[in-house]
Amino acid sequence: MADLISIVQIVISAGIVGLVLLQQRGGGGLGGAFGQAGGAYSTQRGVQKKIFNLTIVLAVIFIGLAIYNLFQK
């Protein structure tokens, strides 16, 4: 069971890294690496808001699994 939780944590952490790279706040996110112009700060709309919220959800799940795994052993 502990091995499964560790594997899920690795998958979630890779997802968090990917989602953070996709966000376009200030520096342009991953889009800046491919030539997308960075714009002024603005409110989050559409897909950007969903990516932001999904990042928060994955981070909370990751922390919850880490705490559960800490007390499991």
Residue pairs with C-beta under 8 A, 6 or more apart in sequence:
1 72
2 69
2 72
2 73
5 65
5 68
5 69
5 72
6 69
8 65
9 62
9 65
9 66
9 69
12 58
12 61
12 62
12 65
13 62
15 58
16 55
16 58
16 59
16 62
19 51
19 54
19 55
19 58
20 55
21 29
21 30
22 29
22 30
22 51
23 29
23 48
23 51
23 52
23 55
24 31
24 32
24 36
24 38
24 48
25 41
26 38
26 41
27 38
28 36
28 37
28 38
28 39
32 38
44 52
